[in-house]
Amino acid sequence: MKSSSLLSINLLAAAALLTVLGVAVPTVLAIDTLLQRWLALILLAALAGLTTQLPQDDDDAPDKKIYWILGLQTVLLLAMLLVFPQAEALSILFYILSVEAMLYFPAKTGLIWLAGYAIAAVVFQISRFGFTESLSSLAAFAGGLLLFGLVSAALR
């Protein structure tokens, strides 16, 4: 693997971890009970820990480990959105997952993951704010997922 690619992946992992940390603060503050705050912190730490387990080598074909890691991260994020719907900052983590999907998967597979993330984000936004209020931000959110994903795919 080229050292510049390795540096890019390490910087992206650091940015992802900082984003998770940045999301943790408003998430914890949005939750009322102490037990739920600890649960949110544990789930966020698990999601961040999975980010550190992504491979650092430059394989052309993704191995099963990447599918498991991204799948577990997705399940953790969806669980947090269901359990803590008041923690709106959690939806920012879809951007991290979109970067990972496009960075580690072939373009077609990555776009399928992005579509799934966009659908999940739309469902969350509509259930939280209603259809009319969510409509204005949905296109921007989906466009942001695509932008982050395509920029990360260009880093390959």
N, C-alpha and C positions, 0 to 999 in steps of 0.2 A: 504494500500500500504506500502511496506517496505520502510524504510527511505533511504536505499541505492539506491533503484530504483528512488525515488523522487529526490535524490541528483544527480543521473545520468541524469535525464531529465532536471533538472534545469541547470546543467553544459552544456548539449547539447544546450539548449535554449540560454545560454550566448554565447557559441561558435558560434551559428548561427547568433546572433545579431552582434558579432564582425566581422564575415565574411561579413555580409551585409554592415557594416561600411567600411571594407577594400575594398569592391567592389565599394562602392560609390565614393571614391576618384579618382581612374583612370577613372571611368565612367564619372564623372563630367568634368574631365580634357580633355576627348576625345570629348566632345560636344562643338561646337563653340558658339552657341548663348545663351544668358543669360536666355531667356524664356525656352528654351529646357533644360537647366541645372536645373532650378527650377522644371520643370515637372519631370525630372529624379529623383530628390531628393524626390519629393512628392510620386512618385510611389515606390521608394525604402523604404521610411518611411512606406507606406501602407503595403508593403510586410513584413517588420520587425514587424509592429504592429500585423499583422495576426499571425506571429510566436508566439507572446506572448499570443495569445488567444487559443493556443492548450491546451487541457485538461491535468491536472497534476495528475489525478487519474488513477488507474490501472484497467480499464475495459477490459474484454476479447474481447468484440465485439465493433468495432468502431461505434460511433454514427454519425448521419447525419452531425453534426457540423464539424467533421474532414474532411468529403468529401467536404463540402463547403469551408472550410479554405484552404485546399490543392488545390482545384479547382481554387479558387480566386488567390492564390499565383502563380499557373501555368499560368493563364490568364495574370496576371500582368507581369510576367517574359517574356512571349511570346510577349506581347505588347511592352515591352521595347526593346526586341531584334529586333522587326520589325521597331520601330520608331528610335532607336539609333543603327543601325548595326555597327557603328564605335566603339562602346563601347564593346570590346571583353571580358572584365572582367565579364560581366554579365553572361556569360555561366557558371561561377564558381558556381552560385547560384543553378544550377541543382543538385549539390552535396548536398546542404542543403535540397532540396525537396526530394531527394532520401532517405536521412536519415529519414525524417519525414514520408515518405510513408512506409518504412519498420518498423519503430518504432510503428506506430499506426494502421497499417492494418495487417491482416493475410498474411502469406508469399505469397500465390498465388496472392492476390489482390495487394500487394506491388510490386511484380515482374511485374505485368501488368503496374502499374504506372511507374516503372523504364524503361520498354521498351518504353513507350510513351515519357519519358524524353530523352532517348537515340536517338529516331527517331527525336525528335525536335532539339536536339543538332546537329545531323548529317545534317539535312536540313539547319540549321543556318550556320554551318561550310562550307558546300558546296556552299551555296549561297554567302557567304562572301569571301572565298578563292579559290573556284573552286575545282573540284573533285580531281584532281591530288595532289594538295598541301594539301588537307584535309585528304587524305587517310592514311597518316602516323600517324596522331594523333587520328583518329576516334576509333580505337580499344583500345587505351590507355584510351581515355575519357570514352567509354562505360564500360571498365573494372573498371575504377575508380568509376563510378556510382554504379556498382554492388558491389564492395568492400565496399564502404561507407555504402550502404544499408544493406549488410549482417552483417557487424560489428554492426550496430545499431540494427538489428534484434536480435543479440546475447545478447544485453543489456536488452532485455525485461524481 
